Amino acid sequence: MSDVGRRIRGLREERGLSLSELARRAGIGKATLSGLENGTRNPTLETLWAVTAQLGVPLAAAVGTGPVARGAAVQGVLLEVFEEEGATYELYRLVVPAGSSQTSPAHPEGVTEHLTVFTGTLRAGPADAPLLAGPGEHVSWRSDVPHTYAAGDQDVHAGLLIRYPRRP
């Protein structure tokens, strides 16, 4: 079993959720979640975000730091996790290949994303009202709704900070 699968299984069991219930809540197949927990499937970034959102934890609780996580378009490396009294922060280095796009599922309520573009042009933010950022520009949005990332005609390199407020 992979470390990611072991962590997800532990988080699911801590919350008293069955495999079927977590899969239903996350909008993924039971076989997909079972394969993830058993280490026989490599999850996409979208799958991991959907599962961790339903578990009410930051992505880092499942993946740790360092590995490249791949979505339909976004490739992210989790660089650091910061903890403070009221929130957990995850810092990522992102690459979005030219002309690619993806829609990510909603994070838990109150989660925000703060993105700084270093190269390229990126349209990112809520799926119904994405924002545009070019080199040296910063955009922020509430990511507790489906949100998108779409690169222009060149690869985008960016930094992404995700803030997860602590729940009482």
N, C-alpha and C positions, 0 to 999 in steps of 0.2 A: 504494500500500500504506500502511496506517495505521502510525503509530509503534508501537502495541501489537502489530500483526501482525509488523512487522519485528523487534521485540525477541523475540517468541516464536519466530519462525523461527530467529533467531540462537542463542538458547538451545538449541533443539532440535538444530540442526546442531553446536553445540559439544559436545553429549553423544553425537553419532553416532547419533541416533534418526531413523528414517524417519517420515514423516507418518503412515503407517498404524500404526506401533508406538506413537507417542505418543497417537494417538486411541484406540487399544485400551486402553492403560493408564489414560487419563483417563476412559474410559467415555463417550466422545462419538463422533459420526459423523465419518468421514474428511472428508466434504464440509463439515461444520461447521468443523473445524480448518483445512482448506484456505481456506475463506472468511474465517476470522479472520486467517490469515497474509497473505492477499492484500488485506485491507481491504474486502472486499465484504460482510462480516457484522459486526453489532454483537453482541459476546458478552455474555451475562449474567454477573453476579458469580459464580454457581455454576460456570459454564463456565470462567471465568478461574481460580478457585480450584482446580478439578479439574486444569487443565493445569499451573499453576505448582506444584501439589503433586507431580505426577509429574516435573517438571523439577527439583524439590528447591530451589526458590527462593521468596522472599517475593513476594507479589502486586506489590509496588512494582517489582520487577525487570522486570515486563511493562508496567505501566501508568504508572509515574512518579507524580508527585503532582498533585493538583488536580482532575482530572475526577470527575464524579459517576459512580459505578458502581452499576448497578441489578441487584438480584436479583428473585426472585419477590415478595418483600416488602420487603427491606432496601434502602435507598438510602444509599450511603456515599460520603463525600468523604475521600480520603486527604490528610491534612493535613501529615504529616511522616514521614520515615524516619530512625530513629536507629541508628547503628552503634556497637557496642562489641566488644571482643575476643571474647567468647563468644556474641554474639547480635545479631540484627537486630530492631528494633522498628518496627512500623507503627502510627501513630496515626490513627484515623478519627473523623469526626463522622457519626453514624448517625441516620436517621429511619426508623421502622417505622410505617406507617399503621395506624390503629385497626382491629382485627379481622383483620389480615393475619398470615400466617405463612409461613415457609420452612424447609427443611432444607438445610443446606450440607454438601458432601462433606468427608471427613476431610482435614486438613492433614498434612504430613509428621510423622513420629514426634517427639514431644517438644514440639510447638508448643502454646502456651497462649494463652488469651484472657482479658482482664481488662476487664469492662464496668461502666461507671458510668452509671446512669439519672439524667437531669435532670428529665424530665417523663414522665408515664404509668407504666404497669406493664408489665414485659416478662418473659416466661418464656423463658429462654435457657440453653443448655448442651447436654450430651450428649443425643442424641435419646431415649435410654432413661431418663434421669433429669434433666430440665431443672430449673433453679433459678428462683426468682421474685425480682424486684427492683423496687422502687418508687422514687419520687423520692429522690435522695440516697443510694441504696443501691448496693453494689458486689458483683458476683459474678465468680468466676474458675473456669475449667475447662480440662482438657486437651482440645484441639480436634483431636487426631489420630484422632478418631472422628467419624462423622456427628453434626452438632449443629444445634440448632433455634433460631429466634427467632420469638416469637409475641407480638403486642401485645394488650393488653386492649381496653377500650372507648374509649380515646383514643389519639391519636398518641403515639408514644414518641420522645423525643429523648435520645440517649445518646452517650457517648464510648467507643470501643473501642480497646484497645491489644492488638496481637497480637505475641507474642514467638516468634521463630524461632531456635532454638539453632543455632549453627554446627556443621556436620559436619566432622570432621577430614579 
